[in-house]
Amino acid sequence: MRREKPTGTVKEIISKILKCDKKKVLVKSELVKDLGADSINILQMIIAIEREFKVEINDERLSSSVNGGGSKVKHLIDEVKLAVYAENLRIKPVRVLKNESQHKVVDVSNAH
């Protein structure tokens, strides 16, 4: 998984879906206006990005800029960075066990 530098990976995914040269996919490129993406292409991009980075993209924010016609490659990259950051912050569930005079914290994130 290439979480550290998502820019190249996102550009690669976009170029594969749109069947265009990766050099044509610039950070400042608009997905619809400059690259000719339609709503299906954008949905395919989001799904591919989510699978690649194992994150969930907030498509509400993204769709508002797509519907306005101004969604850029940068927006997708920013959403990936935000999702990866949020995933890294995820707190593992813990349980505090009380035993007369002591407290013990147990990580239950892998418990069944």
C-alpha positions in Angstrom: 0.0 0.0 0.0 1.4 3.4 -0.9 0.0 5.6 1.8 3.0 7.9 2.1 2.8 9.4 -1.3 -0.7 9.2 -2.6 -0.3 11.8 -5.4 1.4 9.4 -7.9 -0.9 6.5 -7.1 -4.1 8.7 -7.5 -2.8 10.0 -10.8 -2.1 6.5 -12.0 -5.6 5.3 -11.0 -7.1 8.3 -12.9 -5.0 7.7 -16.0 -6.0 4.0 -16.1 -9.7 4.6 -15.7 -9.7 7.4 -18.3 -7.3 5.6 -20.5 -5.0 8.6 -20.9 -1.3 9.3 -20.5 -0.3 9.8 -16.8 1.6 12.9 -17.8 -1.7 14.5 -18.9 -3.1 14.0 -15.3 -2.0 17.1 -13.4 -2.8 18.0 -9.8 -4.6 21.1 -11.0 -6.5 19.3 -13.8 -10.3 19.3 -13.5 -11.7 15.8 -13.7 -14.6 16.7 -16.0 -13.5 19.8 -17.9 -9.8 18.9 -18.5 -9.8 15.1 -18.4 -13.3 14.4 -19.8 -14.4 12.2 -16.8 -18.1 11.5 -16.3 -19.9 10.6 -13.1 -19.3 6.8 -13.7 -15.6 7.4 -14.2 -15.4 9.4 -10.9 -17.3 6.7 -9.1 -14.8 4.1 -10.5 -11.9 6.3 -9.3 -13.3 6.6 -5.8 -13.8 2.8 -5.6 -10.3 2.1 -6.9 -8.8 4.6 -4.5 -10.6 3.2 -1.6 -9.4 -0.3 -2.4 -5.9 0.8 -3.0 -5.5 2.7 0.2 -8.0 0.7 2.3 -9.8 3.8 3.4 -13.3 5.3 2.9 -13.5 8.5 0.9 -16.0 11.2 2.0 -17.8 11.3 -1.3 -20.3 13.9 -0.1 -17.6 16.6 -0.1 -16.2 15.3 -3.4 -19.6 15.1 -5.1 -20.5 18.7 -4.3 -17.4 19.9 -6.2 -18.0 17.3 -9.0 -21.6 18.5 -9.4 -20.4 22.0 -9.5 -18.0 21.0 -12.3 -14.9 22.0 -10.4 -13.6 18.8 -9.0 -9.8 18.6 -9.5 -7.3 15.8 -9.2 -6.1 17.7 -6.1 -9.5 17.1 -4.4 -9.1 13.4 -4.8 -5.6 13.5 -3.4 -6.6 15.6 -0.5 -9.5 13.2 0.3 -7.0 10.3 0.4 -4.7 12.2 2.7 -7.5 13.1 5.0 -8.9 9.5 5.0 -5.4 8.0 5.7 -4.8 10.5 8.5 -8.2 9.7 10.0 -7.5 6.0 9.8 -4.1 6.5 11.5 -5.8 8.3 14.4 -8.4 5.6 14.9 -8.4 4.7 18.6 -8.4 1.0 19.6 -11.2 0.0 21.9 -10.0 -0.8 25.5 -11.7 -2.2 28.5 -10.8 -1.3 32.1 -10.9 -4.3 34.4 -11.3 -3.6 38.1 -9.6 -5.9 40.4 -9.9 -4.8 44.1 -6.8 -2.6 44.4 -5.6 -2.3 40.9 -6.9 -1.3 37.5 -5.8 -3.0 34.3 -6.4 -1.7 30.8 -6.8 -4.4 28.2 -6.6 -3.9 24.4 -9.7 -5.6 23.0 -9.4 -4.6 19.4 -8.5 -8.1 18.4 -10.9 -9.8 20.8 -13.8 -11.9 19.3 
